[in-house]
Amino acid sequence: MPAAAVVASRAMALDPRAEPRYAERVPYVVVYGEPGSRLVDQVVAPHALVESRSRLRLHGQYYITKQIIPALERVLSLA
């Protein structure tokens, strides 16, 4: 199941009216989880990260290796 679908299903479990509309993007962030856990087990809604009061931490290594470095490689290879 995609990460956004996991976040949407968690939201719908709390409130059935939280069902996303057709083609609506569901925002999510990746946080640190148990060692060896799957990525879909580490995704939460952005407001859950903010409301956690430092209990959850943004997974910086994931964003650096999977999001920032590939984007920089694409930009720097244009030169």
Secondary structure by P-SEA (a helix, b strand, c coil): ccaaaaaaaaaaaacccccccccbbbbbbbcccccccccccccccaaaaaacccccccaaaaaaacccaaaaaaaaacc
